[in-house]
Amino acid sequence: MRTAEIRRDTAETKILLRLDLDGKGVAKIDTGCGFLDHMLTLLAGHGKLDLTVTCKGDTQVDDHHTVEDVGIALGQAVAKALGDKKGITRYGTVTLPMDEALVMCALDLSGRCGLYGELQLPSRKVGSFDTELVEEFFLAFVRNASATVHFVQLAGHNTHHIIEGAFKAFGRALRAAVKVDPEFANEIPSTKGVL
């Protein structure tokens, strides 16, 4: 079973996150941040990950700590569930249309962390959500999953659509990358022999 449970308790957030990489896309999300809940539900559904997240955060300040810490916990869960990464495909690339928005996500579970590319978000807010937190979420994820993630925005002017396209593309790229590749079976997918 490629599963993980992460508990993260700080002065700013208390998080319980459960992940099954071989799930059916079932999401039970309650972070106290409605837009993040929506994006995580999309990520799980398109990634075919079973994901449960509860977070009690200092949202009376703003959503920053909640969004960042959930990204940390998700990255840690992916790393834990993958273990030594034997047999995984390792790479995933998806170009996804979301109405007028078109976003590509390329992901490598390389053991090296990096977030590259930039989403052009015309609005600073979607509802009450600060759109600069999208980058904070993905930075937290890549640093804790030891993954490289690239985003390329090919089109789009509606901020909600661009962010939604990014999360859906990320979910599908992650799904492809964690998939077991029968050609690698019990091998590490690297010529170095380690990731």
Buried (B, 14 or more C-beta within 10 A) or exposed (E): EBBBEBEBEEEBBBBBBBBBBBBEBBBBBEBBBBBBBBBBBBBBBBBBBBBBBBBBBBBEEBBBBBBBBBBBBBBBBBBBBBEEBBBBBBBBBBBBBBBEBBBBBBBBBBBEBBBEBEBEBEEEEBEEBBBEBBBBBBBBBBBBBBBBBBBBBEBBEBBBBBBBBBBBBBBBBBBBBBBEEEEBEEEBBEEEEEB
